[in-house]
Amino acid sequence: MATTSSATAGELFRLIHTGRADSRAELARLTGLSASTVAMRVDELIEHGYLEEAGRGESTGGRRPRLLAIREGGSVIAAADLGERHVTLVLMNRRGEIVADAIEPITLRDEPAAVIEAVWAAARALAEGLAPVPDIEGVAMSLPGPVDSRDGRLLAPMRMPGWNGLVVGEMLGRITGLPTHVDNDANAMAVGEFVERGQTVGELVFVKAGSGIGCGIIAGGELYRGYRGVAGDISHVALAGAPPVVCSCGRVGCLDVVASGTAIVDALRGTGAEVEDLDAVLRLAQDAHPRATALLREAGQRTGEVLATIINFYNPQLLALGGQLSTADAFVAGVRQAIYTLCLPMSTDLLEIGVSAAGPLAGARGVGSSLLARLLEPARIDAAIAEASQ
């Protein structure tokens, strides 16, 4: 936030919420407000339940400052990361802390309304398991398909029959009666990784590699969506020399059909191996099955080949790998090999390549954090304080 002498109470709250300040002195330094004005606005935030005192900080030469923290409150938001065959669900308090989580066997093969109703029922059941039972004040959902950021419409998602063109946020709002936020799963995971790392890695690329492959980008500490919201959709990049497998988009050799978990399962079945799903492939690789290991490494190399262009162009600080395939050493090694072979040294000498720090909760944490940011926008807080003060 730019230094300004007119920062509102909501803008001061945002500085605390994002971790940029933790005391009245820090707020005054960052905003240019007088100490008395900061004290008055902080008192408003405390009075209306947004902030609380959190003990004393370290002295920098004078009095030890009184620390400020987000007040937990008595409500939560529910956030769901939808996979092809299961849903990862979390409840988050106002501080962004996960207070409960669960994995539910909900499949995207069902009708959209039935899926959303099942997710909402699971969220309510999860909340009812807490004591005291919190109110749910919003619901967020990440989906394994492109989401148009202009209207929240799903755009030709793969492996989601009946969902194309659906404005999921509207349906979610009708069913729950609450504020909602919907995003692509790779975008949500990128935000989740950014939050998990303390919002300190401002330039990162997150690759979700599971049954499908997607990519989310954090630029300058913000999620980069592009004009329509589909930035980072690498699943339909065609690879030279790839097997001529026909993709759902009508082209051949797209990354998704030659390097995703689904593609690996199909390829291994083609050799006569009996594998039910990607989990079975990963178990075979752990037992040193040569063909399973080779297919995972090859998928990693092909994914890295696509990512190399992104790394050279964008020059991120971090390339984080998430999803089921990131648990396979052979896949991760293949990505690394391609990146270091195809990228310029000045793009990779300070690049960190690693498995996601946020783990399997990255998507739910990320989409939930995005909803919290919307619910706690400075303008909303200022309006709530003004209304309560009348």
Secondary structure as UniProt FT lines:
FT   TURN            5..6
FT   HELIX           9..17
FT   TURN            18..19
FT   HELIX           24..31
FT   HELIX           35..47
FT   TURN            48..49
FT   STRAND          51..56
FT   STRAND          66..70
FT   STRAND          75..82
FT   STRAND          87..92
FT   TURN            94..95
FT   STRAND          98..104
FT   TURN            108..109
FT   HELIX           112..128
FT   STRAND          135..143
FT   TURN            149..151
FT   STRAND          153..154
FT   TURN            158..159
FT   TURN            161..162
FT   TURN            164..165
FT   HELIX           168..176
FT   STRAND          180..184
FT   HELIX           185..196
FT   TURN            197..199
FT   STRAND          204..209
FT   STRAND          213..219
FT   TURN            220..221
FT   STRAND          222..223
FT   TURN            231..232
FT   TURN            235..236
FT   TURN            240..241
FT   TURN            248..249
FT   HELIX           255..259
FT   HELIX           261..269
FT   TURN            270..272
FT   HELIX           278..286
FT   TURN            287..288
FT   HELIX           290..314
FT   STRAND          318..322
FT   HELIX           324..327
FT   HELIX           329..342
FT   HELIX           345..348
FT   TURN            349..350
FT   STRAND          352..355
FT   HELIX           359..361
FT   HELIX           362..375
FT   HELIX           378..389
//
